[in-house]
Amino acid sequence: DVLEDIAGVSIDVYLGVSENMSIPNGINLTQERIVSDGNLRVLSELKRSGSIFEIIAYEIKNGYLLIMRDVTDERLAREKLTAQERLSVIGQLAAGIAHDFNNMLNVVLGISELMLRDAELPDKFRKKVEMIINQIYRASNLTKQILDFSRKSIYQKQVINLVQFMKEVISLLKRTLPENIKINFRYDREHLIYADATSIQQVIMNLAINARDAMPEGGDLNFEVSQTGPPKEIFMPISQREVVDEKELIDKQWIVITVSDTGVGIPENIIDKIFEPFFTTKPRSKGTGLGLSQVYGIIREHGGYINVKSKVGKGTTFYIYLPEFVSLEVKPELNEEEEKYISGQGEVILLVEDDPEVIEVNCQILETLNYQVLKATDAFSAIEVYRENKDKIAVVISDFLMPGMNGVELYKRLKEINPYVKFIILSGYMEGGDSSVLGGGIPQEEGSIYWTYKPIKVKEISELIRRVLPPRRTQDFFL
């Protein structure tokens, strides 16, 4: 019986000839039986051991004609295309709302922080304002998660000592995870990576939270950092499968971060879905289904790869592969004195923003920090204001998405007027393309361009301005 050899079910069972026969375990069979002109035609789909067959049976003289087709690859390709289209739509939607949504959050955050600086604010209101600020950060992080898995997030990369970085993250985890979870860390030597520290921390935290949830009675959470060869096993969600450049893998030096737990493990039938957006086995109140998809998006944006192995009842291990940074030239960090809350000395800042509420709040913040502010509501008027005051303006702070000309284009135009212009892009979302000119604080040619996300804390913008400002001379940058 050819049908039984291939599909695991006999012709009698398939056609329902014998009522005493049942479909074997592990086989899923759906059928539509059609009788036309007294003849039976059976249309069906049969799934067995990961394979999918479409079968059509025609009743003919002295028997049946069966046409059977293996459509496994076709279905997988269709599922991948559907998932990619769905992810693309979600990504476009996320990108579309991120800028406006973070602008709104920036206004609320700015006003809230200004309220906290008011010494006359009663304590009972102070605590409520602090709660508002905490919720702003949660809302902002949710937006960033969606941008991460749709690969539309922007990163501020720097050289990181991975071992020291892991020690700091693990120290935080020891203070936040339950005491019945034992955390272990091993490494072969110190390694450098070029990465966005906040995003890599998010990867480790997401994996640690998943491990915690997988070990309700406690257990071991193990971290290890070591040098490795090119990744041999790479996991890719259906929605984000791509061709891997093997030459690129061989040409790079690789580091692997191993994160393993002794939890309940991941069932084999769902492990292929864990990196898909919105997939979760947790109750609605405990998970959004974005955690692991965010992990995957972050690692791929850093040129890395991920793999996972799990055994039910034994635990799960994630392997994070990242390119090692081989240059010894490390960008210096701010010293302790510079890290403190920093006010200006009356320097002039040109603030460019097309949202009237955002520009008003940001103007108040800058004035509170003891800066003088010139305002422009679009890039074209900003060019004129800068041309007239270029010798007095210390820094330009601009939104990215604006009508007619975006922030990077404005930076290029101002560089034509002054090659040494200092420029900060402060935006809710920065759409690809021109973002390649950004240095994340690294000088670009003669001038410097820096950028960061909205919403931003007063302390953070004060530190960023001080980082950008040139050495002070008393006669410079005052009206």
DRENGURO-321844 format. One record per residue (C-alpha): residue in one letter; x, z, y. Coordinates in steps of 0.5 Angstrom, whole numbers, plus 500, padded with zeros to 3 digits. Layout:
! DRENGURO-321844
AXZY...
! end
This chain:
! DRENGURO-321844
D500500500V504497506L499501511E501508507D508506507I509505515A503509518G502515512V495514511S492510505I487504507D481508503V482513508Y483509514L477505513G473511511V472508504S472515500E469521504N473526499M480523502S482527509I487525514P494528512N497533517G501530523I497524523N493523529L488517528T482515533Q478509531E472505534R468502528I464495530V459492526S458484528D454479524G454484518N462484518L466491520R472491525V476497526L480498532S484504532E490508534L495512530K500517532R505519527S512523528G513520535S511513533I504510536F501504532E495500534I491497528I486492527A482491521Y477485520E473485514I474478510K472476503N474480498G478485502Y480486509L485483514L490488517I494487524M498493525R503493531D508498533V507500541T511506541D516503546E511499550R507506551L513510553A515504558R508505561E508512561K515512565L512507570T506511571A510517572Q515514577E509511581R506518581L512521583S513516588V506517591I508524591G514523595Q512519600L506524601A511530602A516526606G510524611I507531612A514535612H516533619D509535622F508541617N515544619N514543626M508547626L512552622N517552627V512554633V509560629L516562627G519561634I513565637S514570632E521572633L520572640M515577639L520581635R525581641D520584645A521592646E514594648L511591641P508597637D511598631K504597627F504590630R512589629K510590621K505584621V509579625E515580620M509579614I508572618I515570618N516572611Q510567609I513562614Y519562609R515561603A511555606S518552608N521553601L515550598T515544602K523543600Q521544593I517538593L522534597D527536592F524533586S522527590R529526592K528526599S531532601I537533606Y543537604Q548541608K554540603Q561544604V567545599I565551595N569556590L564556585V566562581Q566566587F559563589M557565582K559572583E555573589V549570586I549574580S550580584L544578587L540577581K543584578R539587584T533583583L532582575P529588571E534593568N532591561I536584562K543584561I547579565N554576563F559572566R565568564Y569563567D576559565R579559572E576558579H573551581L571547587I565543588Y562539594A555542595D549545599A550552597T543554598S540548594I545550588Q543558589Q536555588V538552582I541558579M535563581N530558578L533558572A534566572I527567573N525562568A529566563R526573566D519570564A522568557M524575556P519580557E522585553G529584556G535581553D541577555L542572561N549569560F552565565E559561564V563556568S568552565Q572545566T569540561G569532559P564527561P557529559K556526553E548529552I544528558F537530559M532525563P525526565I520520563S519519570Q526519573R530515567E536511570V542507567V548512567D554509569E559511564K565509568E563513573L563519568I570518565D573517572K570524575Q573531573W567535571I565542571V559545567I555551569T552554562V545558563S543561557D538566555T535570548G528569550V522566546G525559547I521552548P517549543E519542541N513538543I514540550I521540552D521533554K516535559I519541563F523537568E516533570P513535577F507540576F508541569T508549567T506553561K505559566P498562569R496558575S498565579K505565576G508558577T507551581G511547576L516545581G521550579L525546574S523539577Q527542583V533544579Y533536576G532533583I538538586I543536581R542529581E542529588H549532587G551527583G551531577Y547531570I543536566N541538559V537543555K537546548S532551545K530554539V523558539G524565538K532564539G533562546T534557551T541554554F541549560Y548545561I549543569Y554538570L557537577P563533579E569538581F572537588V579536587S582536594L585542597E583541604V577546605K573547611P574554614E568558615L566562621N569569621E566575622E566576629E562569630E557570624K554575629Y548574633I551570639S548568646G550563651Q554564658G549559662E551553659V546547659I543544653L539538653L533539649V529532646E523533642D516529643D512535640P510539647E509546643V515545639I519543646E516549649V517554644N525552643C526552650Q524559651I528561645L534557648E533561655T532567651L539566648N542565656Y542557656Q540553661V535547659L534540661K528537657A526530655T520528651D523522648A529519647F529514652S528519658A533523654I538517655E537517663V537525663Y544525660R547519664E545523670N548530667K553528662D559532666K554539665I551538659A554542653V550540647V544536646I539538641S534533638D528532634F530526628L523523628M521520635P517514637G521508639M528511637N530516632G535522633V541518630E540512634L540517640Y546520638K549513638R547511645L549517648K556516644E557510648I556514655N560520652P565519646Y565526645V558528646K556534642F549533638I545537634I539534630L534539629S528536624G522538620Y524532615M530526616E528520613G534516609G538510612D541513618S542520615S549517612V552518619L551525619G557530617G553536616G558539621I564535620P566531626Q564524626E569519629E570522637G564526637S561531633I554531630Y550537626W544537623T539543620Y532544618K526546622P523552622I530555624K531562625V534564632K540567629E541561626I541556632S545561636E550561631L550553630I550552638R556556638R560552632V558546636L560548643P567546645P572552648R569555654R572554661T569557666Q567551671D564547665F557546663F553549668L548547673
! end
